[in-house]
């Protein structure tokens, strides 16, 4: 059996046990069904299942244990991580695309993708090794590319695009640089020390995307969406601070604690008349103004 089929089988086992505990026989029935649906043979012996359990723990950091009281296998989510989720999603997408190629014209994959991914492994290397680099950077609003000397601190994804978080040596400020705008990465040999207080999660905790405000001053924001749009906002929150405000009426009202950055305002504008801003007054006024000049303050 190929490694590809083994990974697909392990994904099936994980998703099945997320729904409920299962006996080995029930897991086997699920694999039989998926074998018929996907056109592969996922049936396994108890010995192969035990090997799958070990590989799932090693690869995804997800533990599968046998519960003697239930007489069934259970999934322990304590060690589950966003990276594990993305790995599972990526493989499931890859496998679905492979199967989907046999179903044309009833299966279509989005053709557009963000540029700049050819730099990601080199950037991961210099971030890990703490090496200063020169990047040739082409800003969207500039005619010519320019070379920046930066200390690469981290990589961050937002809306299927990747960004380099780096200390710009020119003015000693931490900025974000879109990989799709990096023309070239030229690694140096000079090491650097990251700022003692640098913490990626904390830095963006009050931000919507990848734009860092000059000062971290989150504000309470109250938004009202129409009922239909509210269902989308509930299923995919705008920000981790999102909280639903119970009320009488058809609108879906939420509160956030967030910085009023350019990318957040542009996200709100994308909802058009389906969104009403209830507070703060400052945000209501900002939405009335032309935001194009605001972009000049940011590197992303």
N, C-alpha and C positions, 0 to 999 in steps of 0.2 A: 504494500500500500504506500502511495506517495506521501511526502510530507504535507503537501497541500491538502490531501484528503484527511490526514490526521488532524490538522489545524481546524478544518471545517467541522470535523466530528467533535472536537473539544469545545468549539463554540456552541454547537447544538446542546451539548451536555450542560454547559454553563447556563444557557438561557432556559433550559428545561428546569433545572434545579432552582433557578431564581423564582419560578412560579410556585413551586411547592416541593417538599421532600419526596423522593421517589425511591422505590426498590430497584434493584438491578434489573429485574424483569421489566418494570415500567420504563426504565431508561432504554432498554433494548427495544421495546415497542416504539418509542419515540424515534430511535435511530432507524428502525425499519421504515417508518412512515417517511422520514426525511430522505431515505435512500430512494424511495419511489418518486418523491416530489422533485428531487434534484438530479436524479439520474446517476448517482454514485452508490457504491456499496459501503455503508458506514457500520455494518454489523460487526460486533467485536466479541471476543472472549472476556472472561472475568480477569484474566491475566493482563490483557491489553488495556482494559478499563483501569486497572490499578496503575498501569504505566501512564495512562492519560491523566489520572489524578495527580501524579507526581509532576508531570510536565506542566499542567495547569497552574500548580502552585509556584513552580519555578518561573514560568513565562509571564503569567498575569498576576501573581501574588494573590491568588484566590484559593482558599482552602476548601476542600470537599472532605467531609467527615461522615463516618457511619454512626448514626444515632441508634443505640441499642434499644432505647425505650420506644422509639417510633418504628424500629426495624426498617429504616430507610436512610438514604444518603441525603445530607443537607449541605447547603452552601453557607460558608462563613464569610460575610462581607466586610469584616473588620479591617482587613488588609487591602481592600479594594482601593484603587487610586484612579484619578483622572487619566493617567497615562495608560493604565490597563484598559479602561473603557475605550480610549481612542485606538489602542492596538486592536481590540476586538472589532470596533466599528470599521477600521481600515481593512482588516482581513475580510470581514463580511461583505464589504463593498467590492473588494477585489474579486472575491469568489462569485458574487452575484453578477458582476460584469462579465466574467468568463462564461458563466452559464447563459447570460443574456445574449452573448454574441451568436448563440445558436438559435435565438428567437427573433432575429430581425425579420420584418420591420416592427416588431411589437415591443422593442426594448431600446431605449435611447439614453445615452449618458451625456450629461452636460459637457460641452466641448471647451468652454472657457476655463482657464486656470490662471492663478496669479503667477507672475514672473518672479525670478530671483531665487527660486529654490535650489539652483545649482550652487549657491553660495553657502547653504545652511550647514553642511558638514565641516567646511573650513571654519566658519564662524563658531560652531560648537567647539571645535578644537581650540581656538584662541581664547574663547571664554573660559574653558576648562583650564588651560595653561596660563591664563592671565598674561597674555601677550598683547602689547600695543600693536595696532594695525593702522595702515592708511586705507581709507575707502574712497573710491571715486564715486561721487554721489550726484545724481541728476535730479534736482528738485523739479516738481511739476511746473512751478511758476517761474523757473529760471531757464534762460536760453542755453547756457553752457553748464557742463558738469564741473564740479570742483572737488579737490582732494582734501579730505579731512583726516587729521590724526586723532584717533580715538582709543580709549581704553574700553574694550567690549566687556560689559558686565553680565548680560543675560539676553535670552531670546524669548519673545512673547508672541503668541498668536492672537489674532482678532479678526473675526469674520473671514476665515479661510486665507488670511494674509499673515505673513510673518514679519516681525520687526526686531531690529537690533536695539537693545537698550545699552547706551554707551556714554561714557564721560568724554565730552568734547574737550580736547586739550587746549583748544583756542581760547575758551572762556571759562573752563573748569565747571561746566554745567552738564547735568545728565539729560540726555535727549533721546528721542526715538527716531530710528532711521528705517524706512520701509525697505525690505529686501528687493522689492520690485523696482526700486530706484537706485539700487547699488549696482554700478557698472562693473566694478572690479574690487577685489579685496587683496591687499598686499600686506601679508603678515611681516612683522618685524621681529627682532630678537630681544627687544627690551621688555622686561617684565614690569608689572605694575601691581599695586596693592589696592584692592577695592575699598571704597569708603567704609569705615567701621560700622556705620549705621545703615548700610545698604541692605534692603530687604525687598525683593521684587513684589511679593504678595502685598506687603504693607504699603509699598509705594503707590500701587494702583488700586488699593482697596476702595477708595472713594471716587474712582474714575469709571466712566462708561466704557472707554476703549483704550487707546494707546496715547492719548494726548495728556501730558503732564501739566497741570496748572503751575503758575509761578508760586502760588501759595496754596497749601492744602487746606481749603476752607469749605468743607461740604455743607450743603444746605438742605433743609427739608423741602421736598418737591411733591406737590399733590397733583395728580393727573386723572382725568376722566376720559375713558374710551367708550365708544358705543358698544352695545352688547356683543356684536359679532367680532369686532376687533379685540374686545376684552378677552375672548376665549383664546386667541393667539397669544396675548400678553400673559395670560395665566399659565399657559403650557410652556412658554419660553420667556421667563422674566427678563426685564431690561437690565436688572442689576441684583446682586445678592441681597441688598437691603430692601428689596421690594416687599411691601406688605399691603394686603387687601384691606380696604376700609369698608366695613359693612354699612349699608345705608338702604333707604327705601328709594326705589327708582330703577330705571333700566340700565343706566350707565354702570360701567365697571370702574371703580375708583381705587387708585393705589397711592401709596406714599413711598418716597425714596429718600435716602440721605446720600447726596452725591454732589460732586463738583460740577459747576456749570461750564463745561468745556465745549469747544467748537464741535467736536464729533457728537457729543450728546445733543446739542441743539439741532444739528443736522438730522440726527435720528428722529427727533421729535417732529421736525418739519416734514419728514417723509410720510407721516400719518395724515397730513392734511386735515380736512374737516372732521375726521373721525376722532380727533383728539381735542380736548379742551384743557387748558392749563388753569388750575384753580389757585395755585400759589407756588412760589413767591411772586410778588409784583415785579421784581427785577427780571425774572425769566419771561414773564408776559411781555415786558417791554423789549427785551432782547429779541424775541421772536418776531417783532414788528420791524426790526432793523435789518439792514443789509449786512450779512455776516462775512462777506468775501474778504474784507480787510483783516478780519480776525485770523485768517489762515497764515498771514505773514509772521505771526508770533510763534509759530510752531514749525518743527523740522519734519514732522511726519506728513 
